[in-house]
Amino acid sequence: MNTKNLTRTALCMAIVVVSTMVIAIPIPGTKGFVNPSEAAIFLSVGLLPGFLGVFAGGFGCAIADLLLGYSFYAPATLVVKSLEALLATVLYKKVNLPGILAFFLASFVMPLGYFLYDLILYDYPAAIAAIIPNGIQGIFGAVVAGLIFPLLKRATEHFW
């Protein structure tokens, strides 16, 4: 990896960390929280070359979990958010779906992944209760990223 891509990845990871931490709305029953991280993850996927958005999204969210005191979620977050970003990357860059569609489809990985993890940590009702807030977070992030991405891509194409 060259210095330019390393710097871009670090910047995107920092944006993912901040977007995860700036608004953290607790989910009762699971001790988790809802945040706008999906938009930053999907924008990282679109802006970074290759699969670097997977790294920025997964590690950025896991670092935010650690910094916010949700260390028990950090391993699941690393896996779930990385898989979400990986699917978005494949759909957008390999299958060539439009950004908003690729991001929307990938957003369903997160509620499913956290549902499975919550089943391990808690009970079935708590895991079910988190599906709707996590789903809303994912879809909201996909729509926001899908709307912003074309503008951001055009604005950064000459210097990014």
DSSP file (Angstrom, degrees, kcal/mol; ACC not computed):
  #  RESIDUE AA STRUCTURE BP1 BP2  ACC     N-H-->O    O-->H-N    N-H-->O    O-->H-N    TCO  KAPPA ALPHA  PHI   PSI    X-CA   Y-CA   Z-CA
    1    1 A M              0   0    0      0, 0.0     2,-0.1     0, 0.0     0, 0.0   0.000 360.0 360.0 360.0 134.4    0.0    0.0    0.0
    2    2 A N     >  -     0   0    0      1,-0.1     4,-2.3     4,-0.0     5,-0.2  -0.366 360.0-104.3 -84.2 169.1    1.4    3.4   -0.9
    3    3 A T  H  > S+     0   0    0      1,-0.2     4,-2.5     2,-0.2     5,-0.2   0.860 118.4  56.2 -60.9 -38.3    1.5    6.4    1.5
    4    4 A K  H  > S+     0   0    0      1,-0.2     4,-2.3     2,-0.2    -1,-0.2   0.930 111.1  42.3 -61.7 -46.6   -1.5    8.1   -0.3
    5    5 A N  H  > S+     0   0    0      2,-0.2     4,-2.5     1,-0.2    -1,-0.2   0.852 112.8  54.0 -70.7 -34.1   -3.8    5.1    0.2
    6    6 A L  H  X S+     0   0    0     -4,-2.3     4,-2.4     2,-0.2    -2,-0.2   0.924 111.2  46.1 -62.8 -43.9   -2.6    4.6    3.8
    7    7 A T  H  X S+     0   0    0     -4,-2.5     4,-2.4     2,-0.2    -2,-0.2   0.911 113.0  49.1 -66.0 -43.4   -3.4    8.2    4.5
    8    8 A R  H  X S+     0   0    0     -4,-2.3     4,-2.6     2,-0.2    -2,-0.2   0.909 112.1  48.8 -61.7 -42.7   -6.8    8.0    2.8
    9    9 A T  H  X S+     0   0    0     -4,-2.5     4,-2.7     2,-0.2    -2,-0.2   0.919 111.4  49.1 -65.0 -43.6   -7.7    4.8    4.7
   10   10 A A  H  X S+     0   0    0     -4,-2.4     4,-2.3     2,-0.2    -1,-0.2   0.898 111.7  50.0 -62.4 -40.5   -6.6    6.3    8.1
   11   11 A L  H  X S+     0   0    0     -4,-2.4     4,-2.2     2,-0.2    -2,-0.2   0.939 112.4  46.3 -63.2 -47.2   -8.7    9.4    7.3
   12   12 A C  H  X S+     0   0    0     -4,-2.6     4,-2.4     1,-0.2    -2,-0.2   0.899 111.4  52.3 -62.9 -40.1  -11.8    7.3    6.4
   13   13 A M  H  X S+     0   0    0     -4,-2.7     4,-2.5     1,-0.2    -1,-0.2   0.913 109.1  50.1 -62.7 -41.6  -11.3    5.2    9.5
   14   14 A A  H  X S+     0   0    0     -4,-2.3     4,-2.6     2,-0.2    -1,-0.2   0.892 109.8  50.7 -63.1 -39.6  -11.1    8.3   11.7
   15   15 A I  H  X S+     0   0    0     -4,-2.2     4,-2.8     2,-0.2    -1,-0.2   0.891 109.9  50.4 -64.9 -39.0  -14.3    9.6   10.1
   16   16 A V  H  X S+     0   0    0     -4,-2.4     4,-1.8     2,-0.2    -2,-0.2   0.926 110.8  49.4 -63.4 -44.4  -16.0    6.2   10.8
   17   17 A V  H  X S+     0   0    0     -4,-2.5     4,-2.0     2,-0.2    -2,-0.2   0.949 114.5  44.3 -59.0 -49.9  -14.8    6.4   14.5
   18   18 A V  H  X S+     0   0    0     -4,-2.6     4,-2.8     1,-0.2     5,-0.2   0.913 112.0  51.7 -64.4 -43.2  -16.2    9.9   14.9
   19   19 A S  H  X S+     0   0    0     -4,-2.8     4,-0.6     1,-0.2    -1,-0.2   0.827 112.1  48.2 -64.8 -28.8  -19.5    9.2   13.1
   20   20 A T  H  < S+     0   0    0     -4,-1.8    -1,-0.2    -5,-0.2    -2,-0.2   0.863 119.1  38.0 -75.4 -36.5  -20.0    6.2   15.4
   21   21 A M  H  < S+     0   0    0     -4,-2.0     3,-0.3    -5,-0.2    -2,-0.2   0.764 101.0  70.5 -88.1 -26.2  -19.2    8.2   18.6
   22   22 A V  H  < S+     0   0    0     -4,-2.8     2,-0.5     1,-0.3    -1,-0.2   0.865 112.9  23.0 -67.2 -36.7  -20.8   11.5   17.9
   23   23 A I  S  < S+     0   0    0     -4,-0.6     2,-0.5    -5,-0.2    -1,-0.3  -0.944  70.6 166.7-130.2 110.4  -24.3   10.2   18.2
   24   24 A A        -     0   0    0     -2,-0.5    11,-0.2    -3,-0.3    -3,-0.1  -0.890  11.3-172.4-127.6 100.5  -24.8    7.0   20.2
   25   25 A I  E     -A   34   0A   0      9,-2.8     9,-3.2    -2,-0.5    -2,-0.0  -0.833  26.6-124.2 -96.1 116.5  -28.4    6.3   21.1
   26   26 A P  E     -A   33   0A   0      0, 0.0     7,-0.3     0, 0.0    -1,-0.0  -0.227  10.8-140.4 -62.5 146.3  -28.7    3.3   23.5
   27   27 A I  E >>> -A   32   0A   0      5,-2.6     3,-1.3   106,-0.0     4,-1.1  -0.941  24.4-128.2-104.3 113.5  -30.8    0.3   22.6
   28   28 A P  T 345S+     0   0    0      0, 0.0     5,-0.0     0, 0.0     4,-0.0  -0.318  88.5  23.1 -61.1 141.2  -32.6   -0.9   25.7
   29   29 A G  T 345S+     0   0    0      1,-0.1    97,-0.1     3,-0.0    98,-0.1   0.012 121.5  52.9  96.4 -29.1  -32.2   -4.6   26.4
   30   30 A T  T <45S-     0   0    0     -3,-1.3     3,-0.1     2,-0.1    -1,-0.1   0.550  92.1-130.9-114.9 -10.5  -29.0   -5.2   24.6
   31   31 A K  T  <5S+     0   0    0     -4,-1.1     2,-0.1     1,-0.2    -2,-0.0   0.689  72.0 118.0  62.5  18.4  -26.7   -2.5   26.0
   32   32 A G  E   < -A   27   0A   0     -5,-0.6    -5,-2.6    41,-0.0     2,-0.3  -0.272  53.3-137.7 -96.5-169.9  -25.8   -1.6   22.4
   33   33 A F  E     -A   26   0A   0     -7,-0.3     2,-0.4    -2,-0.1    -9,-0.0  -0.992   7.4-124.7-152.9 157.8  -26.4    1.7   20.6
   34   34 A V  E     +A   25   0A   0     -9,-3.2    -9,-2.8    -2,-0.3   100,-0.1  -0.831  38.5 158.8-102.9 141.7  -27.6    3.2   17.3
   35   35 A N        -     0   0    0     -2,-0.4     3,-0.5   -11,-0.2   -15,-0.2  -0.944  51.7-103.5-154.8 170.1  -25.4    5.6   15.4
   36   36 A P  S >> S+     0   0    0      0, 0.0     4,-0.9     0, 0.0     3,-0.7   0.064  77.0 118.5 -89.2  26.8  -24.7    7.1   11.9
   37   37 A S  H 3>  +     0   0    0      1,-0.2     4,-2.5     2,-0.2     5,-0.2   0.812  60.3  68.7 -65.4 -30.7  -21.7    4.9   11.2
   38   38 A E  H 3> S+     0   0    0     -3,-0.5     4,-2.9     1,-0.2     5,-0.3   0.883  95.9  54.4 -58.6 -39.3  -23.1    3.1    8.2
   39   39 A A  H <> S+     0   0    0     -3,-0.7     4,-2.1     1,-0.2    -1,-0.2   0.933 111.4  44.9 -60.0 -44.7  -23.1    6.3    6.1
   40   40 A A  H  X S+     0   0    0     -4,-0.9     4,-2.1     2,-0.2    -2,-0.2   0.881 113.0  51.4 -67.1 -37.9  -19.3    6.7    6.8
   41   41 A I  H  X S+     0   0    0     -4,-2.5     4,-2.3     2,-0.2    -2,-0.2   0.954 112.3  45.1 -63.0 -49.5  -18.6    3.1    6.1
   42   42 A F  H  X S+     0   0    0     -4,-2.9     4,-2.0     1,-0.2    -2,-0.2   0.859 112.2  51.5 -66.2 -35.2  -20.4    3.1    2.8
   43   43 A L  H  X S+     0   0    0     -4,-2.1     4,-2.3    -5,-0.3    -1,-0.2   0.890 109.7  50.9 -66.6 -37.9  -18.7    6.4    1.8
   44   44 A S  H  X S+     0   0    0     -4,-2.1     4,-2.6     2,-0.2    -2,-0.2   0.908 108.2  52.6 -63.0 -42.1  -15.4    4.8    2.7
   45   45 A V  H  < S+     0   0    0     -4,-2.3     8,-0.2     8,-0.2    -2,-0.2   0.918 113.8  43.2 -58.4 -44.5  -16.2    1.8    0.5
   46   46 A G  H  < S+     0   0    0     -4,-2.0    -2,-0.2     1,-0.2    -1,-0.2   0.850 120.0  39.8 -71.9 -34.8  -17.0    4.1   -2.4
   47   47 A L  H  < S+     0   0    0     -4,-2.3    -2,-0.2    -5,-0.1    -3,-0.2   0.813 100.8  75.7 -88.5 -31.6  -14.0    6.4   -2.1
   48   48 A L  S  < S-     0   0    0     -4,-2.6     5,-0.2    -5,-0.2     2,-0.1  -0.561  84.7-111.3 -85.4 146.0  -11.2    4.1   -1.1
   49   49 A P  S >  S-     0   0    0      0, 0.0     3,-1.9     0, 0.0     4,-0.2  -0.360  74.1 -20.5 -72.4 154.0   -9.6    1.8   -3.8
   50   50 A G  T 3  S-     0   0    0      1,-0.2     3,-0.3     2,-0.1    43,-0.1  -0.190 124.4 -26.6  55.3-130.7  -10.0   -1.9   -3.7
   51   51 A F  T >> S+     0   0    0      1,-0.2     4,-1.0     2,-0.1     3,-1.0   0.109 100.4 111.3-106.0  20.2  -11.1   -3.4   -0.4
   52   52 A L  H <> S+     0   0    0     -3,-1.9     4,-2.5     1,-0.2     5,-0.2   0.785  70.6  65.2 -66.7 -26.5   -9.6   -0.7    1.9
   53   53 A G  H 3> S+     0   0    0     -3,-0.3     4,-2.5    -8,-0.2    -1,-0.2   0.802  95.7  58.3 -64.2 -28.4  -13.1    0.5    2.8
   54   54 A V  H <> S+     0   0    0     -3,-1.0     4,-2.5     2,-0.2     5,-0.3   0.933 108.9  44.4 -64.4 -45.8  -13.6   -2.9    4.5
   55   55 A F  H  X>S+     0   0    0     -4,-1.0     4,-2.2     2,-0.2     5,-0.5   0.941 114.9  47.6 -63.2 -49.0  -10.7   -2.2    6.7
   56   56 A A  H  X5S+     0   0    0     -4,-2.5     4,-1.6     1,-0.2     5,-0.2   0.904 116.8  43.5 -61.1 -43.0  -11.7    1.4    7.5
   57   57 A G  H  X5S+     0   0    0     -4,-2.5     4,-1.9    -5,-0.2     5,-0.2   0.945 117.5  42.1 -69.9 -49.5  -15.3    0.4    8.3
   58   58 A G  H  X5S+     0   0    0     -4,-2.5     4,-1.9    -5,-0.2    -2,-0.2   0.956 122.4  37.1 -64.7 -52.4  -14.7   -2.7   10.4
   59   59 A F  H  X5S+     0   0    0     -4,-2.2     4,-2.6    -5,-0.3     5,-0.2   0.861 113.6  57.5 -71.7 -35.1  -11.8   -1.4   12.4
   60   60 A G  H  X<S+     0   0    0     -4,-1.6     4,-1.8    -5,-0.5    -1,-0.2   0.930 111.3  41.7 -60.2 -45.8  -13.2    2.2   12.7
   61   61 A C  H  X S+     0   0    0     -4,-1.9     4,-2.2     2,-0.2    -1,-0.2   0.879 113.9  52.1 -69.7 -37.9  -16.4    0.9   14.3
   62   62 A A  H  X S+     0   0    0     -4,-1.9     4,-2.0    -5,-0.2    -2,-0.2   0.904 109.2  50.4 -65.9 -39.8  -14.6   -1.6   16.5
   63   63 A I  H  X S+     0   0    0     -4,-2.6     4,-2.6     1,-0.2    -1,-0.2   0.912 108.9  52.2 -62.6 -42.0  -12.3    1.2   17.8
   64   64 A A  H  X S+     0   0    0     -4,-1.8     4,-2.2     1,-0.2     6,-0.2   0.903 106.7  53.3 -61.5 -41.2  -15.3    3.4   18.5
   65   65 A D  H  X>S+     0   0    0     -4,-2.2     5,-3.0     1,-0.2     4,-0.5   0.929 110.6  47.2 -57.6 -45.2  -16.8    0.5   20.5
   66   66 A L  H ><5S+     0   0    0     -4,-2.0     3,-0.9     1,-0.2     5,-0.2   0.922 113.1  47.7 -62.9 -44.6  -13.7    0.3   22.6
   67   67 A L  H 3<5S+     0   0    0     -4,-2.6    -1,-0.2     1,-0.2    -2,-0.2   0.809 112.1  50.0 -68.0 -30.0  -13.5    4.0   23.2
   68   68 A L  H 3<5S-     0   0    0     -4,-2.2    -1,-0.2    -5,-0.2    -2,-0.2   0.479 120.0-106.0 -87.6  -2.4  -17.2    4.2   24.2
   69   69 A G  T <<5S+     0   0    0     -3,-0.9     3,-0.2    -4,-0.5    -3,-0.2   0.660  87.0 120.4  88.2  16.2  -16.9    1.4   26.7
   70   70 A Y    >>< +     0   0    0     -5,-3.0     3,-2.2    -6,-0.2     4,-0.9  -0.301  22.9 144.1-103.6  46.5  -18.7   -1.3   24.6
   71   71 A S  T 34  +     0   0    0      1,-0.3     3,-0.4    -5,-0.2    -1,-0.2   0.784  64.2  65.0 -60.4 -27.9  -15.7   -3.6   24.5
   72   72 A F  T 34 S+     0   0    0     -3,-0.2    -1,-0.3     1,-0.2     4,-0.3   0.700 106.8  43.6 -68.6 -17.5  -17.9   -6.7   24.7
   73   73 A Y  T <> S+     0   0    0     -3,-2.2     4,-3.1     2,-0.1    -1,-0.2   0.616  89.9  89.0 -96.8 -16.1  -19.3   -5.7   21.2
   74   74 A A  H  X S+     0   0    0     -4,-0.9     4,-2.5    -3,-0.4     5,-0.2   0.868  87.1  48.2 -55.6 -44.5  -16.0   -4.8   19.6
   75   75 A P  H  > S+     0   0    0      0, 0.0     4,-1.8     0, 0.0    -1,-0.2   0.937 116.2  43.6 -63.1 -43.3  -15.2   -8.3   18.3
   76   76 A A  H  > S+     0   0    0     -4,-0.3     4,-3.4     1,-0.2     5,-0.3   0.903 112.9  53.1 -66.2 -40.1  -18.7   -8.7   16.8
   77   77 A T  H  X S+     0   0    0     -4,-3.1     4,-2.5     1,-0.2     5,-0.5   0.917 106.2  52.6 -61.1 -44.1  -18.5   -5.2   15.4
   78   78 A L  H  X S+     0   0    0     -4,-2.5     4,-1.2    -5,-0.2    -1,-0.2   0.924 117.3  38.3 -57.3 -45.3  -15.2   -5.8   13.7
   79   79 A V  H  X S+     0   0    0     -4,-1.8     4,-2.4    -5,-0.2    -2,-0.2   0.949 119.7  44.7 -71.6 -50.1  -16.7   -8.9   12.0
   80   80 A V  H  X S+     0   0    0     -4,-3.4     4,-2.3     1,-0.2    -3,-0.2   0.933 117.1  42.8 -64.2 -49.4  -20.2   -7.5   11.2
   81   81 A K  H  X S+     0   0    0     -4,-2.5     4,-2.5    -5,-0.3   -23,-0.2   0.857 114.1  52.3 -69.2 -33.7  -19.2   -4.1    9.9
   82   82 A S  H  X S+     0   0    0     -4,-1.2     4,-2.5    -5,-0.5    -1,-0.2   0.915 110.9  47.1 -66.0 -41.9  -16.3   -5.7    7.9
   83   83 A L  H  X S+     0   0    0     -4,-2.4     4,-2.6     2,-0.2    -2,-0.2   0.898 111.9  50.9 -65.0 -40.0  -18.8   -8.1    6.3
   84   84 A E  H  X S+     0   0    0     -4,-2.3     4,-2.3     2,-0.2    -2,-0.2   0.940 113.7  44.1 -61.1 -48.0  -21.2   -5.3    5.6
   85   85 A A  H  X S+     0   0    0     -4,-2.5     4,-2.5     2,-0.2    -2,-0.2   0.861 111.8  54.4 -66.3 -35.6  -18.5   -3.2    4.0
   86   86 A L  H  X S+     0   0    0     -4,-2.5     4,-2.6     2,-0.2    -2,-0.2   0.930 109.5  46.5 -63.9 -45.3  -17.2   -6.3    2.1
   87   87 A L  H  X S+     0   0    0     -4,-2.6     4,-2.8     1,-0.2     5,-0.2   0.922 112.8  49.8 -63.3 -43.2  -20.6   -7.0    0.6
   88   88 A A  H  X S+     0   0    0     -4,-2.3     4,-2.5     1,-0.2     5,-0.3   0.906 111.5  49.9 -60.8 -41.2  -21.0   -3.3   -0.3
   89   89 A T  H  X>S+     0   0    0     -4,-2.5     4,-3.0     2,-0.2     5,-0.7   0.932 112.9  45.3 -63.0 -47.2  -17.6   -3.3   -2.0
   90   90 A V  I  X>S+     0   0    0     -4,-2.6     5,-2.5     3,-0.2     4,-1.6   0.933 115.8  46.1 -63.6 -46.0  -18.3   -6.5   -4.0
   91   91 A L  I  <5S+     0   0    0     -4,-2.8     6,-2.8     3,-0.2    -1,-0.2   0.887 122.2  36.0 -65.7 -39.1  -21.8   -5.2   -5.1
   92   92 A Y  I  <5S+     0   0    0     -4,-2.5    -2,-0.2    -5,-0.2    -3,-0.2   0.926 129.8  27.5 -80.4 -46.6  -20.5   -1.7   -6.0
   93   93 A K  I  <5S+     0   0    0     -4,-3.0    -3,-0.2    -5,-0.3    -2,-0.2   0.771 132.5  27.5 -93.3 -27.5  -17.1   -2.5   -7.5
   94   94 A K  I  <<S+     0   0    0     -4,-1.6    -3,-0.2    -5,-0.7    -4,-0.1   0.838 130.3  33.8-102.5 -43.9  -17.3   -6.0   -8.8
   95   95 A V  S   <S-     0   0    0     -5,-2.5    -3,-0.2     2,-0.1    -4,-0.2   0.674  99.2-135.3 -84.9 -18.5  -21.0   -6.4   -9.7
   96   96 A N        +     0   0    0     -6,-0.4    -4,-0.2     1,-0.2    -3,-0.1   0.824  41.8 162.9  66.7  35.8  -21.2   -2.7  -10.7
   97   97 A L        -     0   0    0     -6,-2.8    -1,-0.2     1,-0.1    -2,-0.1  -0.510  51.1 -89.6 -73.9 152.7  -24.5   -2.0   -9.0
   98   98 A P     >  -     0   0    0      0, 0.0     4,-2.7     0, 0.0     3,-0.4  -0.335  41.8-111.3 -58.8 147.8  -25.3    1.7   -8.4
   99   99 A G  H  > S+     0   0    0      1,-0.2     4,-3.0     2,-0.2     5,-0.3   0.892 114.6  50.5 -49.6 -51.2  -23.9    2.9   -5.1
  100  100 A I  H  > S+     0   0    0     46,-0.3     4,-2.1     1,-0.2    -1,-0.2   0.869 113.7  45.5 -61.8 -36.7  -27.2    3.5   -3.4
  101  101 A L  H  > S+     0   0    0     -3,-0.4     4,-2.5     2,-0.2     5,-0.2   0.915 113.8  48.5 -71.7 -43.3  -28.5    0.0   -4.3
  102  102 A A  H  X S+     0   0    0     -4,-2.7     4,-2.1     1,-0.2    -2,-0.2   0.923 114.8  45.9 -61.4 -43.7  -25.2   -1.7   -3.3
  103  103 A F  H  X S+     0   0    0     -4,-3.0     4,-1.5    -5,-0.3    -2,-0.2   0.901 111.7  51.9 -66.8 -41.3  -25.2    0.1    0.0
  104  104 A F  H  < S+     0   0    0     -4,-2.1     4,-0.4    -5,-0.3     3,-0.3   0.940 112.0  45.2 -61.1 -48.6  -28.9   -0.6    0.6
  105  105 A L  H >< S+     0   0    0     -4,-2.5     3,-1.1     1,-0.2    -1,-0.2   0.902 113.4  50.1 -63.8 -40.6  -28.5   -4.4    0.1
  106  106 A A  H >< S+     0   0    0     -4,-2.1     3,-1.8     1,-0.2     4,-0.5   0.763  94.6  74.5 -68.8 -24.2  -25.3   -4.5    2.2
  107  107 A S  T 3< S+     0   0    0     -4,-1.5     3,-0.4    -3,-0.3    -1,-0.2   0.699  83.9  67.1 -64.7 -17.4  -27.1   -2.7    5.0
  108  108 A F  T <> S+     0   0    0     -3,-1.1     4,-1.2    -4,-0.4    -1,-0.3   0.633  85.3  71.3 -79.2 -11.9  -29.0   -5.8    5.9
  109  109 A V  H <> S+     0   0    0     -3,-1.8     4,-2.9    -4,-0.2     5,-0.2   0.902  92.5  57.4 -66.2 -40.9  -25.9   -7.6    7.0
  110  110 A M  H  > S+     0   0    0     -4,-0.5     4,-2.6    -3,-0.4     5,-0.3   0.937 106.4  43.3 -63.1 -52.5  -25.6   -5.4   10.1
  111  111 A P  H  > S+     0   0    0      0, 0.0     4,-1.9     0, 0.0    -1,-0.2   0.897 117.4  48.5 -62.5 -35.9  -29.0   -6.2   11.8
  112  112 A L  H  X S+     0   0    0     -4,-1.2     4,-2.1     2,-0.2    -2,-0.2   0.934 112.5  47.6 -66.7 -45.3  -28.6   -9.9   11.0
  113  113 A G  H  X S+     0   0    0     -4,-2.9     4,-2.0     1,-0.2    -1,-0.2   0.920 114.9  44.5 -62.6 -45.1  -25.1  -10.0   12.4
  114  114 A Y  H  X S+     0   0    0     -4,-2.6     4,-3.1    -5,-0.2    -1,-0.2   0.837 108.9  58.1 -70.1 -31.7  -25.9   -8.2   15.6
  115  115 A F  H  X S+     0   0    0     -4,-1.9     4,-1.8    -5,-0.3    -2,-0.2   0.947 108.5  45.9 -59.0 -47.8  -29.1  -10.3   16.0
  116  116 A L  H  X S+     0   0    0     -4,-2.1     4,-1.0     1,-0.2    -2,-0.2   0.899 115.0  46.7 -63.0 -41.2  -26.9  -13.5   16.0
  117  117 A Y  H  X S+     0   0    0     -4,-2.0     4,-2.1     1,-0.2     3,-0.5   0.904 109.9  53.2 -67.9 -41.1  -24.4  -11.9   18.4
  118  118 A D  H  X S+     0   0    0     -4,-3.1     4,-3.3     1,-0.2    -1,-0.2   0.820 102.3  59.7 -64.3 -30.5  -27.2  -10.7   20.7
  119  119 A L  H  < S+     0   0    0     -4,-1.8    -1,-0.2    -5,-0.2    -2,-0.2   0.861 108.4  45.2 -63.1 -34.5  -28.6  -14.2   20.8
  120  120 A I  H  < S+     0   0    0     -4,-1.0    -2,-0.2    -3,-0.5    -1,-0.2   0.908 121.9  36.3 -73.1 -43.5  -25.3  -15.4   22.2
  121  121 A L  H  < S+     0   0    0     -4,-2.1    -2,-0.2     2,-0.1    -3,-0.2   0.874 129.9   5.6 -78.5 -38.9  -25.1  -12.5   24.8
  122  122 A Y  S  < S-     0   0    0     -4,-3.3     2,-0.2    -5,-0.2   -92,-0.1  -0.125  90.1 -70.6-124.4-147.0  -28.7  -12.1   25.7
  123  123 A D     >  -     0   0    0     -2,-0.1     4,-2.1     1,-0.1     5,-0.2  -0.630  47.2 -94.7-114.3 175.5  -32.0  -13.8   25.1
  124  124 A Y  H  > S+     0   0    0      1,-0.2     4,-2.6    -2,-0.2     5,-0.2   0.901 119.6  52.4 -59.6 -46.8  -34.3  -14.0   22.1
  125  125 A P  H  > S+     0   0    0      0, 0.0     4,-2.4     0, 0.0    -1,-0.2   0.900 111.1  47.9 -59.9 -39.2  -36.6  -11.1   23.0
  126  126 A A  H  > S+     0   0    0      2,-0.2     4,-1.1     1,-0.2    -2,-0.2   0.913 112.4  48.9 -66.4 -41.5  -33.6   -8.7   23.4
  127  127 A A  H  X S+     0   0    0     -4,-2.1     4,-0.5     1,-0.2     3,-0.4   0.906 113.0  47.2 -64.3 -41.8  -32.1   -9.9   20.1
  128  128 A I  H >X S+     0   0    0     -4,-2.6     3,-1.2     1,-0.2     4,-0.6   0.898 106.7  58.2 -64.9 -41.0  -35.4   -9.4   18.3
  129  129 A A  H 3< S+     0   0    0     -4,-2.4    -1,-0.2     1,-0.3     3,-0.2   0.777 103.6  53.0 -62.1 -26.8  -35.9   -5.9   19.9
  130  130 A A  H 3X S+     0   0    0     -4,-1.1     4,-2.2    -3,-0.4    -1,-0.3   0.622  89.2  79.4 -85.2 -12.9  -32.6   -4.7   18.4
  131  131 A I  H <X S+     0   0    0     -3,-1.2     4,-2.7    -4,-0.5     5,-0.2   0.931  92.5  47.7 -62.5 -46.3  -33.4   -5.7   14.8
  132  132 A I  H  X S+     0   0    0     -4,-0.6     4,-2.7     2,-0.2     5,-0.2   0.951 114.2  43.8 -65.5 -50.6  -35.6   -2.7   14.1
  133  133 A P  H  > S+     0   0    0      0, 0.0     4,-2.4     0, 0.0    -1,-0.2   0.919 117.3  47.3 -61.2 -39.5  -33.3    0.0   15.4
  134  134 A N  H  X S+     0   0    0     -4,-2.2     4,-2.4     2,-0.2    -2,-0.2   0.892 112.2  50.2 -66.4 -38.4  -30.3   -1.7   13.7
  135  135 A G  H  X S+     0   0    0     -4,-2.7     4,-2.6    -5,-0.2     5,-0.2   0.912 110.5  48.9 -64.5 -43.0  -32.3   -2.0   10.5
  136  136 A I  H  X S+     0   0    0     -4,-2.7     4,-2.9     1,-0.2     5,-0.2   0.919 111.1  51.1 -62.2 -43.6  -33.3    1.6   10.5
  137  137 A Q  H  X S+     0   0    0     -4,-2.4     4,-2.4    -5,-0.2    -2,-0.2   0.927 112.3  46.4 -58.7 -46.1  -29.6    2.6   11.2
  138  138 A G  H  X S+     0   0    0     -4,-2.4     4,-2.2     2,-0.2    -2,-0.2   0.932 115.6  43.5 -64.1 -47.3  -28.4    0.5    8.2
  139  139 A I  H  X S+     0   0    0     -4,-2.6     4,-2.5     2,-0.2     5,-0.2   0.911 113.7  51.5 -66.8 -42.4  -31.1    1.7    5.8
  140  140 A F  H  X S+     0   0    0     -4,-2.9     4,-2.7    -5,-0.2     5,-0.2   0.933 111.6  47.8 -58.5 -46.6  -30.6    5.4    6.9
  141  141 A G  H  X S+     0   0    0     -4,-2.4     4,-2.6    -5,-0.2     5,-0.2   0.879 111.4  50.6 -62.6 -39.0  -26.9    5.1    6.4
  142  142 A A  H  X S+     0   0    0     -4,-2.2     4,-2.6     2,-0.2    -1,-0.2   0.910 112.8  45.3 -65.9 -42.7  -27.3    3.5    3.0
  143  143 A V  H  X S+     0   0    0     -4,-2.5     4,-2.0     2,-0.2     5,-0.2   0.937 114.8  47.2 -67.7 -46.6  -29.7    6.2    1.8
  144  144 A V  H  X S+     0   0    0     -4,-2.7     4,-2.5    -5,-0.2     5,-0.3   0.948 116.7  43.6 -59.7 -49.2  -27.5    9.1    3.2
  145  145 A A  H  X S+     0   0    0     -4,-2.6     4,-3.1    -5,-0.2    -1,-0.2   0.905 111.9  54.3 -63.7 -41.0  -24.3    7.6    1.7
  146  146 A G  H  < S+     0   0    0     -4,-2.6   -46,-0.3    -5,-0.2    -1,-0.2   0.844 113.6  41.9 -62.3 -33.9  -26.1    6.8   -1.6
  147  147 A L  H  < S+     0   0    0     -4,-2.0     4,-0.5    -5,-0.1    -2,-0.2   0.868 121.4  39.4 -80.1 -38.4  -27.3   10.4   -1.9
  148  148 A I  H  X S+     0   0    0     -4,-2.5     4,-2.6    -5,-0.2     3,-0.5   0.840 100.5  74.2 -79.5 -34.5  -24.0   12.0   -0.8
  149  149 A F  H  X S+     0   0    0     -4,-3.1     4,-3.2    -5,-0.3     5,-0.3   0.868  92.3  50.8 -55.0 -48.1  -21.6    9.7   -2.6
  150  150 A P  H  > S+     0   0    0      0, 0.0     4,-1.9     0, 0.0    -1,-0.2   0.904 115.2  44.9 -58.7 -38.3  -22.0   10.9   -6.2
  151  151 A L  H  > S+     0   0    0     -4,-0.5     4,-2.3    -3,-0.5    -2,-0.2   0.916 115.5  46.5 -69.0 -43.4  -21.4   14.5   -5.1
  152  152 A L  H  X S+     0   0    0     -4,-2.6     4,-1.8     2,-0.2    -1,-0.2   0.886 111.6  51.5 -67.1 -39.4  -18.5   13.6   -2.9
  153  153 A K  H  X S+     0   0    0     -4,-3.2     4,-1.1    -5,-0.3    -1,-0.2   0.926 112.7  45.4 -62.8 -45.0  -16.9   11.4   -5.6
  154  154 A R  H  < S+     0   0    0     -4,-1.9     3,-0.3    -5,-0.3     4,-0.3   0.889 113.2  50.6 -66.0 -39.1  -17.2   14.2   -8.2
  155  155 A A  H  < S+     0   0    0     -4,-2.3     3,-0.2     1,-0.2    -1,-0.2   0.788 118.6  37.0 -70.2 -27.5  -15.9   16.8   -5.7
  156  156 A T  H >X S+     0   0    0     -4,-1.8     4,-3.0     1,-0.1     3,-0.9   0.485  85.4  98.2-103.6  -3.9  -12.8   14.6   -4.8
  157  157 A E  T 3< S+     0   0    0     -4,-1.1    -1,-0.1    -3,-0.3    -2,-0.1   0.754  84.7  49.5 -62.0 -24.7  -12.0   13.1   -8.2
  158  158 A H  T 34 S+     0   0    0     -4,-0.3    -1,-0.2    -3,-0.2    -2,-0.1   0.730 128.0  18.0 -87.4 -22.1   -9.2   15.6   -9.0
  159  159 A F  T <4        0   0    0     -3,-0.9    -2,-0.2    -4,-0.1    -1,-0.1   0.517 360.0 360.0-126.0  -8.0   -7.3   15.4   -5.7
  160  160 A W     <        0   0    0     -4,-3.0    -3,-0.1    -7,-0.1    -2,-0.1   0.472 360.0 360.0 -82.2 360.0   -8.4   12.2   -4.0
